[in-house]
Amino acid sequence: MAEDVCSEVMKRPWTSSYDRHVPPTVDVPDMYLQDFVRESARRHPHAPALTYFGRTITYSELEELIERAAGGLE
């Protein structure tokens, strides 16, 4: 069964654009996104959280940006 799921995932066209180190599936933790970002920022502050148009943002930078945006909503 797991083999069938994996082969189905590999048929998805967007997976061909993934970096070779990016798996086609990930285990998603059972937590809210904001908790995931906070935990990741605490555990891996200097690790890349995302890269977009050539700019990489670390987990600590992402957490700060989220906090600033949330503060503007108050």
N, C-alpha and C positions, 0 to 999 in steps of 0.2 A: 504494500500500500504506500509506504513512504517513498519508494522508488517511483511510483506513478505520479505522486505529487511533485517530486523533484523534476521529473521529465516534463511535466506540464508547466512548471515555472520556467524552465529553460526555453520553452517555446514562446514565451512572452517576448515580443520584439525589443522592448526597452532594456532587457537584460544584456543585450549585445553591446550597449554603450557603457556598461558598468566597468569601472577599473578592475583589473584582473584580481585585485585583492578584496573586492567587495563581493560578499556571497549573495546569491540570488534571493535568499530568504534570511530573516533574522528572527530571533526570539524577542518578543515584545514583553517587557516587564509589566506586571499588573499594578500600575501606578499612574497618577496623573502626569501629564507632560511637564508641568511646572516642577513637580517633585523630581522627575527624572533629570531635568536640567540642573536643579539645585544639587542633587546628589552627584551628578557627573562633574559639576564645577568644583565641588568639595573634593572629590576623589582624583580628578584629572584636570586641574585648572588650566594647564598649558596645552592640553591636547586639542587638536582641531575638532570643533563641533560641526562646522560646515564650511564649505568652500563654494563661492558663488561668483561667477565672472572673474575668476582669478584672485579674489580676496578670501583669505581664510580668517575665520573668527574662532577663537578658542572658547571653551566652555565658560571660563570666567568672564570673558567679554560678552558672550551671549547672555549670561545671567544678568550682567550689569545693564545691557540694553533692554532686556525684558523688564527689569525693575524700574528703569527710567520711564519706559513706555507705560507701565502700570501706574506709576506715580502721576503721570499726566492725566490719567483717567479718573483720578480721585477728585 
